[in-house]
Amino acid sequence: MKVLITGARGMVGSNLVEKAKELPQFSLLTPTRDELDLRDFGATLSYFQRNTPDIIIHSAGRVGGIQANIREPVSFLVDNMDMGRNVVLAAQQVGIPRLLNLGSSCMYPRNHEEPMPESLVMKGELEPTNEGYALAKIMTARLSDYVTRENDQLEYKTAIPCNLYGRYDKFSPEHSHLIPAIIHKMHQAIATGQSEVEIWGDGTVRREFMYAEDLAEFVFYALDNFESMPSYLNVGLGEDYFINDYYQTVAEVMEYRGSFTHDVTKPVGMKRKMVDISLLKDFGWRHRFSLREGLRNTIDFYRKNWVS
């Protein structure tokens, strides 16, 4: 099976490429941004026509943490909307039979503190700190669904992962999500002898974070069971932790002996964000890595690739 992975140099894409190398039944197309600008519909259509993949895994996107989303909402909306639209419509025009679109739990309404089922998409106000990104992800998921409604020979489906972290993540403070940001801050504190590390908010916000290699394993499980996969499917752990817990666990793994302070003036986003994995259990898949295992692997990657 010829598989096109968009965003193959990003965190998710890099884990997908690694996992695919273990599976000889798949051959990969992994164009770089220089080779294929997904924001250009003509270039995207031409690439699909020349290469005719059997399935597309759409993992490309402009991603970042709260700071980046607040600072650049236009880019997060427009770039992700253009990439999603172009990939789905070019695939439809060429007749590529299957597409697995990777969405985001940001697609769900804010202030919903119970585990969120797939039916909640477009059922409430979005979290303002990443609204642009969420809107683009919703649009791509809906467009994928509409294509399949019009032509049942094309199976275009969306997986909705919870928050992710792992090897190949972005650790620079201006772009990083929570866990890589914690790792970088903790390393800096250890290197400079800081006795305190600052946490945004009071640390009682809850988040669900899955190790990216788990998502890669899910994706190839899904490809093997694509016909029985629902149109929208959450991919998560079924458990979450306080932000304070993530800081404490990273500190233990990195052997940081200092303490923590809280800046309650900083934005923290939704009070809780956890996906409902009832359909995922029915689909027959479960994550493999514990939080500590995933953190150890991610910290090892950071130390080998980011610490000079």
C-alpha positions, -999 to 999 in steps of 0.1 A, spaced: 0 0 0 14 34 -10 9 58 19 14 96 17 22 112 50 18 150 50 39 168 77 63 139 78 90 161 94 68 171 123 65 153 156 35 132 146 48 126 111 83 116 122 68 90 146 46 77 117 76 74 94 95 54 121 66 31 127 60 25 90 96 13 86 87 -16 108 58 -26 85 69 -39 50 34 -38 36 36 0 34 56 21 10 59 58 19 56 92 2 70 119 26 74 151 7 91 180 25 76 215 26 100 226 -1 89 197 -23 52 203 -17 36 234 -3 2 221 8 -11 257 10 -9 257 -29 -39 238 -43 -24 235 -78 9 221 -65 -10 197 -42 -33 184 -70 -3 179 -93 16 159 -67 -14 137 -60 -19 131 -97 17 122 -103 20 99 -73 -15 84 -68 -12 72 -32 -36 45 -20 -42 64 13 -33 98 27 -25 104 64 -29 142 68 -8 151 98 7 184 85 -2 216 103 9 248 119 11 239 156 21 256 188 13 262 224 -9 289 240 16 317 235 20 310 198 -18 306 192 -25 339 210 3 357 191 -5 345 156 -42 335 153 -45 345 116 -17 321 106 -31 293 128 -65 296 112 -55 303 75 -25 280 71 -43 250 87 -75 257 68 -57 260 35 -37 228 40 -68 208 51 -90 221 23 -63 215 -4 -54 180 8 -91 168 10 -103 184 -23 -72 174 -43 -76 138 -30 -113 139 -40 -105 152 -75 -79 125 -81 -101 98 -66 -77 87 -38 -99 61 -21 -89 66 16 -78 96 37 -71 96 74 -73 132 87 -58 139 121 -79 164 140 -74 178 175 -93 178 208 -93 216 205 -123 209 182 -144 204 213 -163 231 232 -147 249 261 -159 245 297 -170 209 292 -155 190 322 -167 155 315 -149 132 289 -159 145 255 -176 122 230 -172 127 192 -208 139 190 -198 171 208 -180 186 177 -197 219 168 -219 217 199 -206 248 218 -182 278 220 -145 270 214 -116 278 237 -106 314 227 -68 308 232 -67 284 202 -99 291 184 -84 297 150 -66 264 150 -97 246 162 -119 262 135 -95 250 108 -95 215 123 -133 214 124 -135 225 88 -112 198 76 -130 171 95 -164 183 82 -151 185 46 -137 150 48 -171 138 60 -189 157 33 -168 141 6 -177 106 18 -214 115 20 -213 125 -17 -193 95 -28 -193 64 -7 -164 50 -27 -142 75 -9 -136 68 27 -123 100 44 -123 98 82 -109 118 111 -91 107 142 -92 132 171 -62 127 193 -59 141 228 -29 163 235 4 148 224 41 149 233 71 129 225 103 125 204 107 151 176 86 176 196 93 214 196 111 224 227 118 261 220 96 282 244 80 304 217 66 273 199 63 245 225 33 228 240 30 221 277 52 190 282 82 200 261 80 235 277 82 219 311 112 197 301 130 228 287 123 249 318 134 221 341 166 216 322 173 254 323 166 254 361 190 225 367 217 240 345 216 274 361 209 263 397 175 278 400 157 269 432 122 276 417 103 269 385 73 289 375 40 273 366 13 292 347 -19 293 367 -25 275 399 -17 241 384 -51 226 389 -61 226 352 -63 190 340 -50 177 307 -47 143 289 -14 138 272 -6 108 250 29 98 239 32 103 201 45 68 194 12 55 207 -7 77 181 16 63 154 7 28 164 -30 37 164 -27 51 129 -14 19 114 -39 -2 134 -66 21 119 -53 15 83 -56 -22 89 -92 -18 101 -103 12 81 -137 0 71 -149 -5 107 -135 28 119 -161 55 127 -161 87 107 -149 106 138 -129 87 164 -112 100 196 -78 86 203 -68 91 240 -59 74 273 -91 77 293 -72 94 321 -58 129 328 -36 147 353 -33 181 370 -7 204 354 11 203 388 13 165 384 31 169 351 56 193 366 62 170 395 66 139 374 91 156 350 110 169 380 113 134 394 124 119 361 150 147 355 160 147 392 152 184 398 152 191 435 138 226 435 102 239 442 75 255 422 58 289 421 25 298 404 17 328 383 -21 330 384 -22 360 360 -12 338 330 -37 322 306 -43 284 311 -71 275 286 -98 251 294 -102 238 330 -103 203 318 -99 186 284 -102 149 281 -117 128 253 -142 100 257 -127 68 245 -158 46 245 -157 42 206 -120 37 207 -124 7 231 -151 -7 207 -126 -3 179 -102 -25 198 -72 -3 204 -55 8 236 -23 29 242 9 12 253 31 37 270 27 50 306 34 86 314 68 79 330 79 58 300 69 84 275 85 112 296 118 93 299 119 87 261 111 123 254 136 137 279 163 114 265 155 127 230 157 163 243 190 158 260 205 141 229 192 166 203 186 199 220 211 203 248 244 215 235 
